[in-house]
Every structure is written in C-alpha cells, then in structure tokens.
Amino acid sequence: VQLAESGGGVVQAGGSLGLSCAVSGLSVSSVDVFWGRQEPGKEREVVATLRRGSSATYADSVKGRFTTSRDSAKNTINLQMNSLKPEDTAIYSCNACKLGASYWGQGTQVTVSS
C-alpha cells in the first residue's frame, strides 16, 4: 500500500491550495481517511477525518475553510484548503486506515506567507 501527496507549495495568506493523495494497493472507497499536518518540533494534528458512511469532520482550526473528499474514479483523496493563514504552514500528510492497519504518505509542504 502506498500513499503519495501532491499539490503543496507556497501561497499568500487568504489564498487557496488543493492537495491530492494518490492511493495504490487499496480502494479509497474501502478505507477511513485522515489528513494530518505537522510543524517542526510539534505533534501531528489531524485536521480532517472522512470515515466510510459518514460525513467529514474537521478540527476547529480549519472548520469552514478546508474540505476533504474521495475520488473513487481516480482512487485519490483530496483536501481543498481555502482562506489560508500563516498558521496553516506545515507538512500535510494523508492517511488510510482499514482493518486496524494504518498507512501514511510522505507528506507535502504547505507554506503560507503573510
């Protein structure tokens, strides 16, 4: 199983970025999905959760600005980030969980300049 994120970069505050997580070895329709972010020296924060059969939930820090979804045709997991703030700067990683097994991607850097 492999997960590979793409779409990170540098954006000004107030801007938008879309991240994509390509999944191989598992169908995105069969897994619970998480997006996490981590700043240097800090613990990883889960910002979005999408469980099978449920609506997405979000951390208070990103609620109303971030949206996650599955694309079953492309077998990807997506994270749309709007109204970005400098405090959103971090490495963003996707995670897929199934039957007790958990898989993380390598992550992609998102930098928001003020």
C-alpha positions as CSV (number, residue, x, y, z in Angstrom):
1,V,0.0,0.0,0.0
2,Q,1.4,3.4,-0.9
3,L,0.1,6.9,-0.5
4,A,1.6,9.9,-2.3
5,E,0.6,13.5,-1.7
6,S,0.9,16.3,-4.2
7,G,-0.2,19.9,-4.6
8,G,1.8,21.6,-1.8
9,G,3.6,24.9,-2.3
10,V,3.8,28.5,-1.3
11,V,0.7,30.7,-1.2
12,Q,-0.1,34.1,0.2
13,A,-2.4,34.4,3.2
14,G,-6.0,34.3,2.0
15,G,-5.2,32.1,-0.9
16,S,-6.2,28.5,-1.7
17,L,-4.4,25.2,-2.4
18,G,-5.7,21.8,-3.3
19,L,-3.9,18.7,-2.1
20,S,-4.3,15.3,-3.7
21,C,-3.3,11.9,-2.2
22,A,-2.9,9.1,-4.7
23,V,-3.5,5.7,-3.2
24,S,-2.3,2.4,-4.5
25,G,-2.9,-1.1,-3.1
26,L,-6.3,-0.1,-1.5
27,S,-9.5,1.3,-2.8
28,V,-10.3,4.7,-1.3
29,S,-13.9,3.6,-1.1
30,S,-13.0,0.9,1.4
31,V,-10.9,2.9,3.9
32,D,-11.3,5.6,6.5
33,V,-9.3,8.7,5.5
34,F,-7.4,11.3,7.6
35,W,-5.4,14.4,6.8
36,G,-2.8,15.4,9.3
37,R,-0.3,18.3,9.5
38,Q,2.9,18.7,11.4
39,E,5.2,21.6,12.1
40,P,8.8,21.1,13.1
41,G,9.1,20.1,16.8
42,K,5.3,19.7,17.2
43,E,3.0,16.8,17.3
44,R,0.9,15.9,14.3
45,E,-2.5,17.4,14.2
46,V,-5.4,15.6,12.5
47,V,-7.3,18.3,10.6
48,A,-9.8,16.3,8.6
49,T,-11.5,12.9,9.0
50,L,-13.6,11.1,6.5
51,R,-14.9,7.7,7.6
52,R,-16.8,5.3,5.4
53,G,-20.6,6.0,5.6
54,S,-20.1,9.3,7.5
55,S,-19.7,13.0,6.7
56,A,-16.3,14.6,7.0
57,T,-15.3,16.2,10.3
58,Y,-12.7,18.9,10.8
59,A,-10.5,20.3,13.5
60,D,-11.8,23.6,14.9
61,S,-8.7,25.3,13.5
62,V,-9.7,24.6,9.9
63,K,-13.5,24.2,10.1
64,G,-15.3,26.2,7.3
65,R,-12.0,26.6,5.3
66,F,-10.9,23.0,4.5
67,T,-12.9,20.3,2.7
68,T,-11.9,16.7,2.1
69,S,-13.3,14.2,-0.4
70,R,-12.7,10.9,-2.1
71,D,-12.4,10.5,-5.9
72,S,-13.2,6.8,-6.5
73,A,-12.6,7.1,-10.2
74,K,-9.0,8.3,-9.7
75,N,-8.5,6.5,-6.4
76,T,-7.4,9.7,-4.7
77,I,-8.2,11.6,-1.5
78,N,-8.4,15.3,-1.8
79,L,-8.1,18.3,0.5
80,Q,-9.2,21.7,-0.6
81,M,-7.8,24.5,1.6
82,N,-9.3,28.0,1.3
83,S,-8.7,31.2,3.2
84,L,-5.2,30.0,4.2
85,K,-3.5,31.6,7.2
86,P,0.2,31.7,8.1
87,E,-0.5,29.3,11.0
88,D,-1.6,26.7,8.4
89,T,2.1,26.3,7.4
90,A,3.1,22.7,7.9
91,I,3.8,19.4,6.2
92,Y,0.5,17.8,5.3
93,S,0.1,14.0,5.1
94,C,-2.8,11.7,4.2
95,N,-3.6,8.5,6.0
96,A,-5.7,5.5,5.1
97,C,-7.0,3.0,7.7
98,K,-8.5,-0.4,7.1
99,L,-9.0,-3.4,9.4
100,G,-6.6,-1.9,12.0
101,A,-3.8,-1.2,9.6
102,S,-2.8,2.5,9.1
103,Y,-0.8,3.9,6.2
104,W,0.7,7.4,5.9
105,G,2.1,9.2,2.9
106,Q,5.4,11.0,3.0
107,G,3.8,14.4,3.1
108,T,3.9,17.7,1.2
109,Q,5.0,21.1,2.4
110,V,2.4,23.9,2.6
111,T,3.8,27.4,3.3
112,V,1.5,30.4,3.8
113,S,3.2,33.7,3.6
114,S,1.8,36.8,5.4
